[in-house]
Amino acid sequence: MRLKAKLIAVWVAFLAAFSFASVTTVSAAKGDTGVDWSVYQGANGKFGYSGDKFVIAQIGGTYNGAFINQSTYKTQVASAIAAGKRAHTYIWYQVGGSTSVAKTALDHFLPMVQTPKGSIVALDYEAGASSSKQANTNAILYGLRRVKAAGYTPMLYGYKSYLVSHTDLATIAKDYQLWLAEYPDYNVTTAPNYGYFPSFDNVGIFQFTSTYRAGGLDGNVDLTGITDNGYGKATTNDKGKVTVKPKTSTPATKAGATANKATKTSITRGTKVKVNLSARAWANGVAIPRWVRGRTYTVQQTSGNRVLLAGILSWISKRDVVVAVKATSTATANSRGTYTVRYGDSWWSIAYKYGMSMYTLASRNGKTIYSMIHPSDVLLIR
Protein backbone atom coordinates (compact mmCIF):
# COMPACT_ATOMS: atom_id res chain seq x y z
CA MET A 1 0.00 0.00 0.00
CA ARG A 2 2.82 2.41 0.89
CA LEU A 3 4.64 1.63 -2.38
CA LYS A 4 1.48 2.21 -4.40
CA ALA A 5 0.89 5.54 -2.62
CA LYS A 6 4.44 6.61 -3.38
CA LEU A 7 4.08 5.72 -7.06
CA ILE A 8 0.84 7.71 -7.29
CA ALA A 9 2.50 10.68 -5.59
CA VAL A 10 5.43 10.57 -8.02
CA TRP A 11 3.09 10.36 -11.01
CA VAL A 12 1.01 13.33 -9.78
CA ALA A 13 4.19 15.36 -9.24
CA PHE A 14 5.35 14.51 -12.78
CA LEU A 15 2.04 15.59 -14.29
CA ALA A 16 2.11 18.83 -12.31
CA ALA A 17 5.64 19.59 -13.45
CA PHE A 18 4.76 18.84 -17.08
CA SER A 19 1.68 21.07 -16.96
CA PHE A 20 3.61 23.90 -15.30
CA ALA A 21 6.34 23.76 -17.95
CA SER A 22 3.83 24.14 -20.77
CA VAL A 23 2.33 27.40 -19.55
CA THR A 24 3.65 30.88 -18.98
CA THR A 25 5.95 31.24 -15.97
CA VAL A 26 7.26 34.32 -14.19
CA SER A 27 10.77 35.14 -13.03
CA ALA A 28 11.98 37.13 -10.02
CA ALA A 29 15.04 39.33 -9.86
CA LYS A 30 16.88 38.23 -6.71
CA GLY A 31 20.03 36.43 -7.82
CA ASP A 32 19.62 37.51 -11.46
CA THR A 33 22.69 38.54 -13.45
CA GLY A 34 22.96 41.43 -15.88
CA VAL A 35 25.30 43.88 -17.59
CA ASP A 36 25.85 47.61 -17.73
CA TRP A 37 26.56 49.60 -20.89
CA SER A 38 28.17 52.86 -21.91
CA VAL A 39 28.87 54.29 -25.37
CA TYR A 40 31.59 51.67 -25.85
CA GLN A 41 28.97 48.91 -26.20
CA GLY A 42 27.45 50.58 -29.26
CA ALA A 43 23.94 51.67 -30.20
CA ASN A 44 22.34 48.32 -29.42
CA GLY A 45 24.60 47.16 -26.60
CA LYS A 46 26.76 44.10 -26.12
CA PHE A 47 24.93 41.23 -24.47
CA GLY A 48 26.50 38.86 -21.98
CA TYR A 49 24.73 35.50 -21.65
CA SER A 50 21.26 34.19 -22.41
CA GLY A 51 20.37 33.90 -18.71
CA ASP A 52 20.96 37.59 -18.00
CA LYS A 53 17.86 39.49 -16.95
CA PHE A 54 18.77 43.18 -16.75
CA VAL A 55 20.79 46.00 -18.32
CA ILE A 56 21.85 49.31 -16.79
CA ALA A 57 22.59 51.88 -19.52
CA GLN A 58 24.51 55.13 -19.17
CA ILE A 59 22.48 58.21 -20.04
CA GLY A 60 25.56 60.41 -19.91
CA GLY A 61 27.15 62.38 -17.13
CA THR A 62 28.69 65.48 -15.70
CA TYR A 63 32.43 65.90 -15.67
CA ASN A 64 33.09 68.71 -13.20
CA GLY A 65 30.18 70.69 -14.59
CA ALA A 66 30.51 69.76 -18.27
CA PHE A 67 27.62 67.63 -19.58
CA ILE A 68 28.06 64.72 -21.98
CA ASN A 69 24.90 63.04 -23.32
CA GLN A 70 25.38 59.45 -24.47
CA SER A 71 24.07 59.17 -28.02
CA THR A 72 23.62 55.42 -27.50
CA TYR A 73 21.37 55.62 -24.43
CA LYS A 74 17.89 55.54 -25.99
CA THR A 75 18.66 52.75 -28.43
CA GLN A 76 20.40 50.71 -25.73
CA VAL A 77 17.30 50.96 -23.54
CA ALA A 78 15.08 49.93 -26.46
CA SER A 79 17.47 47.09 -27.39
CA ALA A 80 17.41 45.74 -23.84
CA ILE A 81 13.59 45.77 -23.74
CA ALA A 82 13.46 44.13 -27.17
CA ALA A 83 15.65 41.32 -25.84
CA GLY A 84 13.38 40.77 -22.85
CA LYS A 85 15.68 42.43 -20.30
CA ARG A 86 14.75 44.93 -17.59
CA ALA A 87 16.41 48.23 -18.52
CA HIS A 88 17.72 50.73 -15.97
CA THR A 89 19.79 53.93 -16.04
CA TYR A 90 22.99 55.33 -14.55
CA ILE A 91 24.55 58.81 -14.56
CA TRP A 92 28.27 59.56 -14.39
CA TYR A 93 28.17 61.80 -11.30
CA GLN A 94 31.49 63.64 -11.11
CA VAL A 95 30.19 66.49 -8.98
CA GLY A 96 32.92 66.48 -6.32
CA GLY A 97 31.48 68.06 -3.21
CA SER A 98 29.31 70.63 -5.00
CA THR A 99 25.57 70.46 -4.44
CA SER A 100 25.24 73.27 -6.98
CA VAL A 101 26.88 71.18 -9.73
CA ALA A 102 24.77 68.21 -8.61
CA LYS A 103 21.58 70.24 -8.96
CA THR A 104 22.48 71.42 -12.45
CA ALA A 105 23.39 67.87 -13.48
CA LEU A 106 20.12 66.38 -12.26
CA ASP A 107 18.09 69.24 -13.74
CA HIS A 108 19.71 68.25 -17.04
CA PHE A 109 19.56 64.45 -16.93
CA LEU A 110 16.44 63.45 -14.98
CA PRO A 111 14.02 64.73 -17.67
CA MET A 112 15.94 62.64 -20.22
CA VAL A 113 15.49 59.27 -18.46
CA GLN A 114 13.85 56.71 -20.76
CA THR A 115 13.53 53.76 -18.39
CA PRO A 116 10.16 53.50 -16.60
CA LYS A 117 9.18 55.18 -13.37
CA GLY A 118 10.35 53.07 -10.47
CA SER A 119 13.37 51.78 -12.37
CA ILE A 120 16.90 52.26 -11.07
CA VAL A 121 18.69 55.55 -11.69
CA ALA A 122 22.16 55.08 -10.22
CA LEU A 123 24.73 57.78 -9.54
CA ASP A 124 28.24 56.68 -10.57
CA TYR A 125 30.66 58.35 -8.13
CA GLU A 126 34.19 57.13 -8.79
CA ALA A 127 36.23 60.21 -9.66
CA GLY A 128 36.61 63.91 -8.88
CA ALA A 129 35.89 63.80 -5.14
CA SER A 130 36.74 66.92 -3.16
CA SER A 131 38.92 66.93 -0.05
CA SER A 132 35.84 67.17 2.17
CA LYS A 133 34.10 63.89 3.01
CA GLN A 134 31.08 65.77 4.34
CA ALA A 135 30.70 67.89 1.21
CA ASN A 136 31.01 64.80 -1.02
CA THR A 137 28.44 62.97 1.10
CA ASN A 138 26.05 65.91 0.99
CA ALA A 139 26.30 66.13 -2.83
CA ILE A 140 25.58 62.41 -3.16
CA LEU A 141 22.66 62.45 -0.71
CA TYR A 142 21.21 65.46 -2.53
CA GLY A 143 21.36 63.54 -5.82
CA LEU A 144 19.83 60.36 -4.41
CA ARG A 145 16.96 62.36 -2.90
CA ARG A 146 16.36 64.07 -6.25
CA VAL A 147 16.24 60.70 -8.03
CA LYS A 148 13.72 59.37 -5.52
CA ALA A 149 11.60 62.52 -5.73
CA ALA A 150 11.49 62.11 -9.51
CA GLY A 151 9.88 58.68 -9.09
CA TYR A 152 12.88 56.41 -9.68
CA THR A 153 14.82 53.98 -7.49
CA PRO A 154 18.07 55.66 -6.37
CA MET A 155 21.34 53.74 -6.04
CA LEU A 156 24.96 54.77 -5.52
CA TYR A 157 27.58 53.04 -7.68
CA GLY A 158 31.30 52.93 -7.01
CA TYR A 159 34.28 51.03 -5.67
CA LYS A 160 34.09 50.44 -1.93
CA SER A 161 37.62 51.65 -1.25
CA TYR A 162 37.06 54.92 -3.10
CA LEU A 163 33.69 55.59 -1.50
CA VAL A 164 34.91 54.78 2.02
CA SER A 165 37.93 57.05 1.51
CA HIS A 166 35.96 60.02 0.20
CA THR A 167 32.44 59.77 1.69
CA ASP A 168 30.52 58.82 4.82
CA LEU A 169 29.31 55.66 3.12
CA ALA A 170 27.67 54.26 6.25
CA THR A 171 25.33 57.25 6.41
CA ILE A 172 24.43 56.90 2.72
CA ALA A 173 23.80 53.16 3.09
CA LYS A 174 21.28 53.71 5.88
CA ASP A 175 18.74 54.98 3.36
CA TYR A 176 19.93 53.88 -0.09
CA GLN A 177 21.07 50.61 -1.61
CA LEU A 178 24.60 50.44 -2.95
CA TRP A 179 25.90 49.04 -6.24
CA LEU A 180 29.50 48.14 -5.45
CA ALA A 181 32.28 46.89 -7.72
CA GLU A 182 35.15 44.60 -6.74
CA TYR A 183 37.08 42.01 -8.76
CA PRO A 184 40.40 40.23 -8.26
CA ASP A 185 41.67 40.33 -11.84
CA TYR A 186 40.73 40.93 -15.47
CA ASN A 187 40.31 37.32 -16.55
CA VAL A 188 36.98 36.40 -18.16
CA THR A 189 34.62 35.72 -15.23
CA THR A 190 31.11 34.40 -15.81
CA ALA A 191 29.90 34.06 -12.21
CA PRO A 192 30.42 36.12 -9.05
CA ASN A 193 33.36 35.28 -6.79
CA TYR A 194 32.03 36.08 -3.34
CA GLY A 195 35.52 35.71 -1.91
CA TYR A 196 36.02 39.26 -3.21
CA PHE A 197 32.62 40.57 -2.19
CA PRO A 198 32.87 44.21 -0.97
CA SER A 199 31.10 43.62 2.34
CA PHE A 200 29.08 46.60 3.51
CA ASP A 201 25.58 47.41 4.71
CA ASN A 202 22.76 47.56 2.15
CA VAL A 203 24.56 46.27 -0.97
CA GLY A 204 21.89 45.73 -3.63
CA ILE A 205 24.00 44.93 -6.71
CA PHE A 206 27.48 43.43 -6.87
CA GLN A 207 29.55 44.18 -9.98
CA PHE A 208 31.88 41.20 -9.92
CA THR A 209 33.87 41.64 -13.14
CA SER A 210 34.73 44.03 -15.95
CA THR A 211 35.49 41.06 -18.24
CA TYR A 212 32.20 39.17 -18.23
CA ARG A 213 33.01 38.32 -21.84
CA ALA A 214 36.27 38.48 -23.77
CA GLY A 215 37.00 42.03 -24.88
CA GLY A 216 35.43 43.59 -21.80
CA LEU A 217 31.91 43.81 -20.39
CA ASP A 218 30.76 44.49 -16.83
CA GLY A 219 28.95 41.61 -15.12
CA ASN A 220 26.58 42.19 -12.17
CA VAL A 221 24.39 40.19 -9.81
CA ASP A 222 21.21 41.48 -8.15
CA LEU A 223 21.29 40.57 -4.45
CA THR A 224 17.96 41.98 -3.26
CA GLY A 225 15.54 41.96 -6.20
CA ILE A 226 15.99 45.70 -6.81
CA THR A 227 16.20 45.25 -10.60
CA ASP A 228 12.52 44.25 -10.60
CA ASN A 229 11.67 47.86 -9.73
CA GLY A 230 9.77 49.61 -12.50
CA TYR A 231 8.66 46.35 -14.09
CA GLY A 232 6.02 43.72 -13.66
CA LYS A 233 7.37 40.21 -13.37
CA ALA A 234 8.99 39.01 -16.59
CA THR A 235 7.03 36.24 -18.32
CA THR A 236 8.51 33.32 -20.23
CA ASN A 237 6.35 31.38 -22.68
CA ASP A 238 6.67 27.69 -23.53
CA LYS A 239 9.06 28.56 -26.40
CA GLY A 240 11.45 30.33 -24.05
CA LYS A 241 10.68 33.88 -25.20
CA VAL A 242 10.93 36.44 -22.39
CA THR A 243 8.73 39.53 -22.23
CA VAL A 244 9.10 42.35 -19.71
CA LYS A 245 6.39 44.87 -18.95
CA PRO A 246 7.55 48.38 -18.00
CA LYS A 247 5.08 49.96 -15.58
CA THR A 248 5.28 53.29 -17.41
CA SER A 249 5.97 53.99 -21.06
CA THR A 250 8.63 56.10 -22.81
CA PRO A 251 9.57 56.30 -26.51
CA ALA A 252 12.49 53.93 -25.90
CA THR A 253 10.48 51.34 -23.97
CA LYS A 254 7.70 51.50 -26.59
CA ALA A 255 10.20 50.85 -29.37
CA GLY A 256 11.70 47.99 -27.42
CA ALA A 257 8.32 46.43 -26.64
CA THR A 258 7.32 46.62 -30.30
CA ALA A 259 10.51 44.85 -31.35
CA ASN A 260 10.05 42.25 -28.60
CA LYS A 261 6.66 41.33 -30.05
CA ALA A 262 7.89 41.17 -33.66
CA THR A 263 7.67 37.82 -35.47
CA LYS A 264 10.25 36.21 -37.75
CA THR A 265 7.99 36.87 -40.73
CA SER A 266 8.41 40.62 -40.15
CA ILE A 267 12.15 40.41 -40.90
CA THR A 268 12.87 42.06 -44.26
CA ARG A 269 15.68 43.97 -45.93
CA GLY A 270 16.81 46.78 -43.62
CA THR A 271 15.54 45.16 -40.41
CA LYS A 272 17.96 45.27 -37.48
CA VAL A 273 18.42 41.84 -35.94
CA LYS A 274 20.41 40.58 -32.96
CA VAL A 275 22.23 37.26 -33.31
CA ASN A 276 21.11 34.94 -30.53
CA LEU A 277 23.70 34.08 -27.88
CA SER A 278 22.74 30.43 -28.45
CA ALA A 279 23.47 30.55 -32.22
CA ARG A 280 26.21 28.10 -33.17
CA ALA A 281 26.43 27.84 -36.99
CA TRP A 282 25.82 29.90 -40.13
CA ALA A 283 23.27 28.63 -42.63
CA ASN A 284 26.07 26.73 -44.45
CA GLY A 285 27.06 24.87 -41.28
CA VAL A 286 30.27 26.82 -40.56
CA ALA A 287 30.70 27.76 -36.89
CA ILE A 288 29.69 31.30 -35.90
CA PRO A 289 32.53 33.19 -34.14
CA ARG A 290 31.77 34.03 -30.52
CA TRP A 291 32.20 37.76 -31.09
CA VAL A 292 29.24 37.74 -33.51
CA ARG A 293 26.76 36.41 -30.93
CA GLY A 294 24.75 39.04 -29.09
CA ARG A 295 25.57 41.75 -31.63
CA THR A 296 23.14 43.58 -33.89
CA TYR A 297 23.30 43.68 -37.71
CA THR A 298 21.25 45.02 -40.58
CA VAL A 299 19.57 42.51 -42.87
CA GLN A 300 20.88 43.02 -46.41
CA GLN A 301 18.82 40.29 -48.08
CA THR A 302 16.35 37.53 -47.20
CA SER A 303 15.85 34.11 -48.78
CA GLY A 304 13.22 31.80 -47.32
CA ASN A 305 14.16 31.17 -43.70
CA ARG A 306 17.61 32.74 -44.07
CA VAL A 307 18.87 36.31 -43.86
CA LEU A 308 22.12 37.85 -45.10
CA LEU A 309 23.80 40.07 -42.50
CA ALA A 310 25.33 43.29 -43.84
CA GLY A 311 28.87 44.08 -42.87
CA ILE A 312 29.96 40.47 -42.49
CA LEU A 313 28.01 39.11 -45.51
CA SER A 314 27.05 35.80 -43.95
CA TRP A 315 23.76 33.93 -44.20
CA ILE A 316 22.07 32.87 -40.96
CA SER A 317 18.81 31.08 -40.16
CA LYS A 318 15.96 33.28 -38.93
CA ARG A 319 15.65 31.02 -35.90
CA ASP A 320 19.07 32.25 -34.76
CA VAL A 321 18.17 35.96 -34.76
CA VAL A 322 15.59 38.21 -33.12
CA VAL A 323 14.30 41.60 -34.23
CA ALA A 324 16.27 44.40 -32.57
CA VAL A 325 15.72 48.15 -32.61
CA LYS A 326 16.83 50.46 -35.37
CA ALA A 327 19.51 52.92 -34.25
CA THR A 328 17.86 56.34 -34.06
CA SER A 329 20.25 58.17 -31.77
CA THR A 330 20.98 61.86 -32.06
CA ALA A 331 24.11 60.96 -34.03
CA THR A 332 22.77 59.38 -37.21
CA ALA A 333 23.43 59.35 -40.91
CA ASN A 334 21.65 61.91 -43.02
CA SER A 335 19.98 61.31 -46.37
CA ARG A 336 23.28 61.82 -48.23
CA GLY A 337 24.88 58.88 -46.42
CA THR A 338 27.24 60.88 -44.25
CA TYR A 339 27.84 60.84 -40.52
CA THR A 340 28.96 63.69 -38.27
CA VAL A 341 31.43 62.46 -35.65
CA ARG A 342 30.40 63.10 -32.05
CA TYR A 343 32.34 63.16 -28.80
CA GLY A 344 33.39 59.62 -27.77
CA ASP A 345 33.05 58.10 -31.26
CA SER A 346 35.64 55.74 -32.69
CA TRP A 347 36.06 53.93 -36.01
CA TRP A 348 34.69 50.81 -34.33
CA SER A 349 31.65 52.43 -32.70
CA ILE A 350 30.60 54.24 -35.90
CA ALA A 351 31.06 51.12 -38.05
CA TYR A 352 29.17 49.02 -35.52
CA LYS A 353 26.26 51.48 -35.57
CA TYR A 354 25.77 50.89 -39.30
CA GLY A 355 26.61 47.17 -39.48
CA MET A 356 29.86 47.57 -41.42
CA SER A 357 33.54 46.84 -40.96
CA MET A 358 35.63 49.62 -39.42
CA TYR A 359 38.27 48.86 -42.07
CA THR A 360 35.68 49.48 -44.81
CA LEU A 361 34.55 52.68 -43.13
CA ALA A 362 38.10 54.02 -42.84
CA SER A 363 38.99 53.03 -46.40
CA ARG A 364 35.83 54.65 -47.76
CA ASN A 365 37.06 57.90 -46.25
CA GLY A 366 40.65 57.56 -47.53
CA LYS A 367 41.99 56.76 -44.07
CA THR A 368 43.10 53.81 -41.91
CA ILE A 369 41.73 52.75 -38.52
CA TYR A 370 44.82 54.34 -37.00
CA SER A 371 43.89 57.79 -38.35
CA MET A 372 42.49 60.23 -35.83
CA ILE A 373 38.87 61.38 -36.09
CA HIS A 374 37.49 64.40 -34.28
CA PRO A 375 34.06 65.74 -33.31
CA SER A 376 32.43 67.53 -36.27
CA ASP A 377 34.39 65.48 -38.85
CA VAL A 378 32.00 64.31 -41.59
CA LEU A 379 32.45 60.70 -42.74
CA LEU A 380 31.01 58.94 -45.78
CA ILE A 381 29.24 55.77 -44.70
CA ARG A 382 27.50 54.73 -47.93
Secondary structure, 3 states (H helix, E strand, C coil): CHHHHHHHHHHHHHHHHHHHHCCCEEECCCCCEEEEECHHHCCCCCCCCCCCCEEEEEEEEEECCEEEECCCHHHHHHHHHHCCCEEEEEEEEECCCCHHHHHHHHHHHHHHCCCCCCCEEEEECCCCCCCCHHHHHHHHHHHHHHHHHCCCEEEEEEEHHHHHHHCCHHHHHHHCEEEEECCCCCCCCCCCCHHHCCCCCCEEEEEEECECCCCCEEEEEECCCHHHCCECCEEECCCCCEECCECCCCHHHHHHHHHHHCCHHHCCCCCEEEECCCCCECCCCCECCHHHCCCEEEEEEEECCEEEECCCCEEEEHHHEEECCCCCCCCCCCCCCEEECCCCCCHHHHHHHCCCCHHHHHHHCCCCCCCCCCCCCEEECC
